[in-house]
Amino acid sequence: MPGLAPADSAGGGPDSVNGALVPYLPDSHVSAIYPLRHGLNPPISRVSVSWGRGNSLRVSVFRQPDSDGGEVGGKVVELTLGKSRDGEISDTQWRKIAYGSVSPFALLQSRKNSAASLSRMQLSPSPYHLEWWEYVMEYSKDISALLGDPKSVGAPLIEDPNEVFIKKSEEPSSLKAAWELMEMFYVDKLSQAWLPERLVDWLADYDSLISVDLPTVHSKLVEFQSKIVTLQVIEDDPRYWDLISSALAVGWLEIVTENGLVEAVAVLISKMPRMRPAIDAGKHGECFKAKPDFVKAWERWRAQITKLDSSAFWVQCDNRQTREGLKNVLQIMLGNVDVLCSATCHWMELYISHFLYIRPFTAGLESMYSLAQNCIRLKHTSNPHKLMRLMIGILGENNEVVLSECSRGFGTWMVAHAIELLTAGSNEADFLVHEERENLGGISLEELHRLVYAQLLSSHLLTWQIAPIYLTSCMRQGMGMLEILLLKQPVQENQVLLKNLEICRLYELDGVSSRLMEISGMYHWKHGRKGCAVFWLQQAQDEVRLSKIASQLFESVGKSISGESFKQWEGLIELLGSEGQPAGGLDFLHKYRDFKKCLQHADSKKDADAARQAVESLMSLMRNASTPQRFWLPILYDAVKLLSWDKRPLINVSQTNLLLNKLQELSLARLRPDFVEPELPTHALNHVRYSLATNLGRAILEES
């Protein structure tokens, strides 16, 4: 399933392609090893494997009986297959994402092609409409819905100690987090005015992902959760106030206000001005859409904090831990850099705290990048999380780094689909990904990443069917690789073959379609399924192979087709089908089958009409150039019954002369050393000559 591409695939190095085609990923088939902990002592005599429910595999392990005749022991173990490499997304979920992203991708490509055609007609310098970002936004939302909805819901810290601090409706994934980052910076034009607030929400949803590699506020909350039940007075524990300060620093106001703060401080926190159009239910803060209104509210709010900080309340508070903890909370809201730095765990949390309490009006990627660099210096991390690396690439407006991090950290699926976000509003990025590069065989970075993703889909039995959607969007090498993909599919299953043919029909690959039907026909012929073989070869209109098959059928029946051997012939001819337009030597088989049926019908019922139909079939056979010469004498020998018809001659003079000429040609052909004598009675030739001569005399008398 969709996995990780090589780290340098985004850079377009000279080794990323081999000749004109992109090579298949060497690690596309990595064998998974699942430990089988059955707990039985050796020796193991037998293992039975069967499918369980879902992706589980049921393994029954039986041990060999003891030498003293003890009972045979055993155990049944269930293994869950398809676990992901990074523990976030299973193979089943990957397949769901892969299939679900096809429709949004195809729709966007269709709109892009339509917009490009329209711009060429109007001689517009831009290939897209001015509202193109709205189409990309719709595409992004459709993809985002596939990746889940990890919206966090605040939970009280104290009221129910058995509850985790932050509940989530779904487990978050790095893939979803990266996609949302790309969307908010490159596509969503409506939220640019409150981008810092969007980053606050983003960190609230995905800070837990960074906890895997680095300490975070989220991990501090979870760690303190296990210890809270042992505390008698929670306010006396310095870790509690450190936790409150950390949650407040990153904007998790609902956690802070619901966990034991004095009313004055809690009200100030809940009334914090927020520069955003709206806020989710259950979260705190007063929202302002206009900057002047926000500035007034911000100044008034900061003045209230300053007043509280210098009030006589602190002299009356005799609990040192509470007093220092609350003072620390106020310093965070006043934007004390030192306190914010100590309250946060990594540079992204410190970055968010600056937006909340120091620089709420930060705008523009240049100033945001400068702030990020300052935060990195204060909270340096030797091994940053992949989301951090992606964030730096975005803020630094380094499109090459963004592509590289998408490919290295989030896999081929991500980079193949996120390119649409990257190029939505940037001419520089658009030029970067669409520039044709000589070191990539003349293809662009966009085509390269789509080809790599399509090859990964092609390598899996359950996803190869959707690879053509991506291959056909690659103008240089896509169609060639699609032909290779289709021709490599197994032809023994009709359903797979029909799927291939449907793909060929959709993309007008008539030559590939004929080739597939030829391959299928040859496969079925080789394995004894002659009916399927002839059907597919007829569909492919392969007259050469059909003629060869006819020859092989003649050889398989024998050197004669008269008498009892006709039953075997008739069965084979029925396999060839009675309708349509037979090609090559098969034409003879159909004509001969009709002749024999008419002849048998006339002989059994003595029906003159049936006999005349048999004569017409006879003459059609003898006039047809596809009738093999070695069958002329057997056919004429079968026709003796017609030549000796009792009531009146059925074959006229000209027809009899034609048959005599054929017999003369056959007599000359018998002189050749390679002539094969048919398996007929020794008197057959003389009998035919006598019957023809007799019929000629009768026909002359009849016509005179």
N, C-alpha and C positions, 0 to 999 in steps of 0.2 A: 504494500500500500504506500501512499505518499510518504516519503521519508526525506532524509537530509541529502542535499546535493553536495558535491565537493566544495570546499571552502573557497576555492578560487574560481568557481563557475561564473560568478557575477562579473569578475574582472575581465573575462574574455581573453585569457591567456592563449598562447599559440598551441598549448597542449590540450586545450579543451575540446578540440575536434580532431577527427582522424580523417583526412581527406575531405570529401564534400559532405559527409554525413556525420551527425553527432553520434558518438558511440553510446551503447547501452551502459547504464551505470553498473560498475562491477559489483556493487553491494546490493543490487536490487533483489537478489534472492539470498537472504541471510538466514541460515537454519537456526531456528529457536531451540534451545535446550531447556526442558522442564524437569526439575528434580522430582523423582518418584520416591517419596518417603513412606514406604509401606510398613516398615518396622518388623518384617519377618526375617527370621534367621535362615541363612542358606542351608541346603541348596534349594534354589527355586526351580520347580519342574515345568511350570506352564504359566503363560501370561495371556489373558484374553482382553481385547480392546473393543469397546463399543461406544457409540455416541450417547451422551447424556442430553440434558436440556440445554438449549442455547449453545454457547461456545464451550461447554464442558465435555471432557472426554472421560469415560468411565473405564478404569483399568483394574481388572481382577487378577490378583497375583496368588498363585498356589505353590505351596512348598512341597517338596518330595516327602513321602511318609518316612518315619524313622525306621531304622533297621529292626526294632523290636515290634513292628507292626502297629505303631500308634496311628492315630487318626491324622488325616491330611489337613494341614492348616491353610488358611488363606485370608486375604483381605481385599476389599474393594476400595480404591482410591479415586477421587475425582480431581481432574486437572482442569483448570480454566485456561483455555487457549486464547491467543490473540491479544495478550497484554502489550501495551505500547512500550516503546523504548524509553520514553521519558516519564512513564507512569501517569500521564495526564489524559491521553486520548487512546482508546483501544482501536484495534483494527476494524471492528464493526463500526465504530463512530467515524473512523477515517473513510470507510466506504460510503457511509451516509453523507459525509461532507463532500466527497468526490462526486457522487451522483447529484446531490442537491445543488452544487455550484454550477452544473452544466447549463441549466436553463437561464440563470442570470447572466452567465458569461456569453452564451449564444445570443441572447437578446441584445446585450450591449454591443457585440460585434455587428449584429444586423443594423443597429442604429448608427454605428460608426460608419459602416459602408454606405448607408443611405445618406448620411450627412456629408460624406466625402464626395459622393456622386452629385449631390445638390450644389456643393461648393464649386465643383468643376464646371457645372452648367452655368453658374452665376459668376464664374471667374473670381471667386472670393479668395483672398490670400490665406484664410484660415480654413482648415478642413472641418471645423466643428461649429455648431451654433454657439451663440453667446451664452445660452443656457445649458451648455453641455454638462457642466458640473452637476446639474440637477439629475441628469440621466445616470451619471456615475454615482451620485448619492443614493439613488434608488437601487442601483446595483449593489452598492456597499451595504445598505440595510438588509437586502435579501441574503447576502453572504453572512452578514453578522448574525442574523437570526439562526442560521445553521450552526453557528459556533457556540450557541448557548446564551443564557441570560444570567450572569452571576451577580445580580444586584444584591448588595449587602443590606441587611436589616439589623439595626442596633438592638442590643439586648441589655437589660440592666446588669450591673456588675455585682450587686450585693443581694438583691431580692431573692434570686434563685441561684444558689451556688452551683447547682448541677448543670446550669446552662452555660454554653460557651459564649464568650463576649460577643462575637459576631457570627450570626447565623447566615447561611447563604442558601438561596433556593437551588443553586447548582454549583458544583465545584468549578472554580475559575480555571481557565487554561491560558498558557502563554500565547497561544495562537490567537485567541480572542483579544487578549490585551494588546498584542502587536497590531492587530487589524484596527482596533479602535484608535490607537495612536496615529496610524496612517490616515484614517478617516478624518479625525479632528484637525490635523495639520494641513492636509492636502485637498480635502473635498468640501467639508462643511463650511461654506462661506457664511452662513447665518450665525454661527457661533464664534466667529473670529473676535468679536468684541468682548466676549467673556471667556476666552480661551484659558486663562489661569484657573478660573473656577471649574472648567471641564477637567483640567488636570487634577484638581483636588478630588473630584468624584472618581476619576480614573484610579488614583492611588488608593482610595478607600476600597475599591473593588478588587485591586490586584496586588496590594502590598503583601498579601499572604504568599504569592508566588515567589517573591524575592526572598522570603523567609527560608526557602530551601537552601540557598547559598549564603545568605548574609543575615545578621541580626536585624530585626525590624521592629517597629512598634507593635505590629500584629503578633509577632512571636513573643514579645514581652507580655502582651495581654493573655495569650494562651498559657504561657508559663505561670503567670500569677494566678490564673484560674484554678490550677490544681492545689494551690497553697492557701486559697482564701478561706476554706472551711476550717482551717486550724487557727485562724486569728480571732481573738476575742474582741478587740477594739481595732477596727481596720484603719482608723485615722492615725493611730499611734505607730503604724508601720511606715517607714520612709519609702518603701517600695510602692505603696499605694499612691503617694503624692507624686512620685516619679512617673508612675503610670498615667496619672491624671494629666500631668504636664505634657507627656509625650502624645497622648490622644488629642489634647487641645492644640498642640503644635501643628499637627497634620490635618486639623479641621474636623475631627470626629466629635463635634459638639454635643451630640445627643448622648454619647457615652459619658461625657464629663458632667453634664447637668443632671443626669439621673442617678448619680452615685455619691450622695452625701455632702455636696458643697452647701455652704451657707447661702441663704436665699438671695442676698444682694449680688454675690458673684455669679450665681446660677442665672439670675435674670439678665445680667450684663452679657453673659455668654450666649444666652438664647436670643438676645436682641442684636447680635453682631450683624452689621451691614454686609450684604453680599451683592457684588456687581454681577447680577445674572437675572434673566427674565423670570425664572420660577425655581422652586425647590421642591424636591420630592416630599410626599407626606411622611411625617415622622422625623424629619430633619429640621434643625434649628437655623435661625437667621432671618433677617428681613431683606427682601430682594428689592433691588433698584435697577431699572432699565436705563435711566438717563444718568450720565456722569455727574452733572451738577447736583442732582438730588442725592446721589451716593456720597459725594464729597461733603455735603452738609451733614448727612447722617453719620458719616465716618468721623468727622471732627467732633461732633456732639458726643458720640460714643466714646472716643478716646479721652475727651475731657471728663466724662463720668468715671472712667477707669482711673485717671490721674487723681481725681478727687478722692476716690475710695482708697487709693494707694497711700495717700497722705492723711487719711482720717485718723481719729483717735480710737477707732475700733481695734486696731492692732495692739494698743496698750492694754486694753481690757481682755484680750484673748490670752489666757494663761496656759494654753496647750501649745508647747513649742512646735511640735510637728505640724499641727494644724496651721499655726501662724505662718511658719516658713513655707508650708505647702501652698497656702493661699496667696502669699506674697509672690511666690514663684509663678503661679497661674496668672497673676496680674502683669508680671513682667513679660510673660509670653504675649499677652494681648497688647502690651505696649511696644512690642517688637524688639526686645533686648536680644541682640545677636548672640551673645554668649550663652544666655539661657536657652535660646532656640537650638543652638548647636549641641548643647549637652542633652537636650530633651529628645533629639532625633537620633536615629541609628545609622542612616546612610545619606548620601548626598541628595537623593531624590526627595526624601522626606524633608530635609532642610530646604530644598528648592521650593517645595510646596508651602512650607511655613513662611518663606519670604513673600510669596504671593498673598498670603492671608493677612500678614501683620506688618510687613515693611513696605512692599512695593505692589499694592493691589492694582496699579494702573500700568503695569508692565505690558508693553505691546511691541510687536515686531520680533521676528526671529533673531535679529542681530542682538538686541538688548536681552532677549531671553537666553540666547547662547552665552553671552557674557556673564549673566547671572549664574548660569549652570557651571561655567568654568570656576567661578569664585566658590561655589558650593562644593565642587569636586576638590578644590585645594583644601577646604576646611574639613571635608569628610572623604579623604582619599581611600579608594578601594583597589587593592592589588589585582583582584580577580572579579571584575564587575559582572553582574547578571546580564544575560543577553538582551533583556528589555532596556537596561541602562545603555548598552552599546547602541541599540537602535535609536533611543531617544537622543543621544549625542549626535548621531548621524543626521537625524531630522533637524535638530536645532542648529547644527553647523551648516545646513543646506548643502550637504555633501551627498549627492544622489548616488554616486558610486558606492559609498559606504552603506547607504540605506539598502541598496540592492544586495550588496555582499552580506549584510547582517540578516536580511530576510532569508537569503538562501542558506546561509550557514546555520542560523539559529532556529529557523522555523520551517525549513524544507522546501521542496520543489513546488508543492501546491501553493504555498504562500507567495513565492516570488512570481509565479506564473499569473496569479490573480491580482496581486497588489500593484503590479505595474500600471494597471488602469487607474489606481488611486494616485500613484506618483505623478503621472502625466496629466492629471485632470486640469491642473491650473498652472502648469509650469512649461513654458516653451523650451527652457534649457533641458529639463528632464525628458521632454518629448523628443528632442533632437538626440539626446544621449541614447535612448533605448531604441530609436528607429534608424539610427545611422548604420549603414551597411559597412561591415568591417572585413577587410581582406584576410585578417588572421583568423576569422571565423568562417572562412569559405564563402564570403560574400553575403552572409546573413547578419541580421541585427541582434542586439541583446534580447529584445522582446521575442524574436523567433527562436533564439537559442533556448531560452528558459521554457518556452512552450513545448519545444521539441523534447527537452529533457523530461518534462512532466508527462508528456504523452507517451514517451518510452517507458516511464515507470508504470503508467496505467496499462500499457500493452503487455508488461511482464507479468501481470496478475490475471488469473482466469476469470475473476469476477468483475474486473474493471476495463478489460480491453475494449469492450463495446463502446465506451465513451471517449476513447482516445481519438477517433476521427474528428470529433468536434474541434479539438485543439490542433490537430494536424492540418485541417483544411484552412485554419486561420494563419498558417505559415506559408507565405507566398512563394518562397524560394524552394525549400526542401520538403514542405509538408506533404504534397501530393505524392511525391516519390516514396516517402516513408510510409504513407498510407497504403500504397500498392504493396510494399514489402510486408506490412503488417497483415493485410488481407490474405496474401499468398502464403503466409506462414501458418495460418489457422488450420486446424485439422479438418479434413473433409469427410471423415467417416460418420459424423453426426449431421443429419439433415437439418436440424434446427440451427446449428452453427453456420452451415452452408447458406441456408435461407437468410440468416442475419447478414452474412457477408454480401449476398446478392442485393439485399435491400440497401445496404450502405453504398454499393456500387451504383445502384439506381439513383440514389439521392444525389450523388456527386458526379454522375455521368461518366463513370469509369467502365465504359462498355467493353474495352479490351480486357480489363482485369476480370470482369464478369464472365466473359467467354473462357478465359484461361481457368478460372475457378471451376466452371462446369466441365471443362475438359479434364482437369485433374481429378475431379470427383468421378467422372465417368470411367477413367482409367483405373481408379482405385477400386470401384465396385466390380469392374470386369476382372481385375486381378484376384478379387476375393470371391468370385463365383456368383455375384449378384448381377446377372446379365441384363435383367429388366431395368434396374436402376442405372446401369452403365449406359445402355442404349438411350434411355430417356435423357440423361444429362448431356450426352454427346449430340443428340438431336437438338436439345436446347441451345447448345453451343454452335450448331450448324457445322460440325466437324466432319465434312464429307470424307476426308482422307482416312480418319480412324474408323468411321462407320463402314467404309469399303473394306478395310482390313478386318474388321469384326465379321463382316459378311463372309469373307474368305475363310476365317477361322471357324465360323459356323458350318460352312460347307465341309471343311475337313473333319470337324467333330462328328458330323452325321455319317460320313462315309463317301464312297465314290458313286453312290446311286441314291436317287431320291424317289424311287418308285417302290410300290408294294408297301410292305410293313414299315419301312423307314419313314414313311410320310407322317406317321403318328408323332414320331420324335421331332420331325421338322415343324409340324403344326404347333406343337407346344412351344418351340423356340420362337416361331413367328408371332405367336400370341404375346410373348414377352416384349416383342418389338413394338407392339401397338398397332391398331388397325386404322387409326385416323392420322391426319396430318400429311405431310409430304416427305416420305422417306428419302434419305439421301444415299448416294453411292450404290453399292451392290445390294443394299437392303431393298431396293425397288424390285429386284427380281424375286425376292422372297415373298413379298406381298402379292405380286402378280401370280406367282406359282400357287400360293395358298388359295387364291380365288379360283384358279383353274381347277385345282383338285377338288374343291368343294362343289363346284358346278358339275364336274365329271361324275363324282359320286352320287350327286342328287339325280342326274339324268340316268345313271345306270340302275339305280335302285327303283325309280318310279317310271322309267321308260318315257320320260316327259320330253317332248320335242322342243319346247321352249327352253327348258333347262339345258338340253343338248346344244341348242344354238348359242346360249350364253357361254357354254364351255368352249365352243368353237371360237367365239370372239376373244375369250381369254387365251386360247391357244395361239391365235394369230398375234395377239398383243405381245405374248411372250416371245414368239419367234421373230417378230420385227424389232423387238427392243434390244438395243446394243448392250445393255447391262446383263443380258442373259448369258451366263458362261457357256462356252462352246461344248464343254464336256458334258453338259446336261441336255444338249439337243436331242441325242438319241433316246435317253430315258423319257423325255417329254413326248417325243414322237411315238415311243412304244406305249406310253399311257394313252395316246390319242388314237390307237388302233380301234378302240371301241367306237369312236366317232367316225372313223373312216369306213367302218363296217356296219353303219347304221342300217337297220332292216328296211324301213319304209321308203326312204329316198336319201340321196346323197346330201349331207349337211355342208360339205366343203366344196366350193365351186372350183372351176378350172384354174382361175388365176391364183387362188389360195393354194390349190394343190401344187401348182408349178413352183410357188414360193417355197413350199415344204420340200419339194424335190431338189430345188437349188440348195437349200440348207443341208440336205442329206448328201449332195454332191460335194459341198465344201467340207463336210465332215469326213467323207471318204478320202479326200486329199490330205486333210489334217492327220489322218491316221498313219500316214506315211512318215510323219515326223517322229524322231526317236523319243521326244519328251512327251508324246501323247499318252494320256492315261485312259485305259479302257474302262468303261463303266461296268459295274457288277450286274450284268444282265444275262439272261439265258443266251446260249451260243447262237440260237436261231433268231434272236431279236432283230438283227439288221435285215435279214432276208424277209422276216415277217413284215417289217415296216415297209420295205420296198414293194412287196407284193400288195400290201394294203393300199399304198399310195397309187400304184399302177391301176388297181381295180377301181379305186375311187375316181381316178382321172377319167377312165372309160365311162363310168356311170355319170360323171358330171358332164362330159361332152354330150352324151345321149340326152341328158336332162335339159341342157341348154340349146340343143339343136331343134 
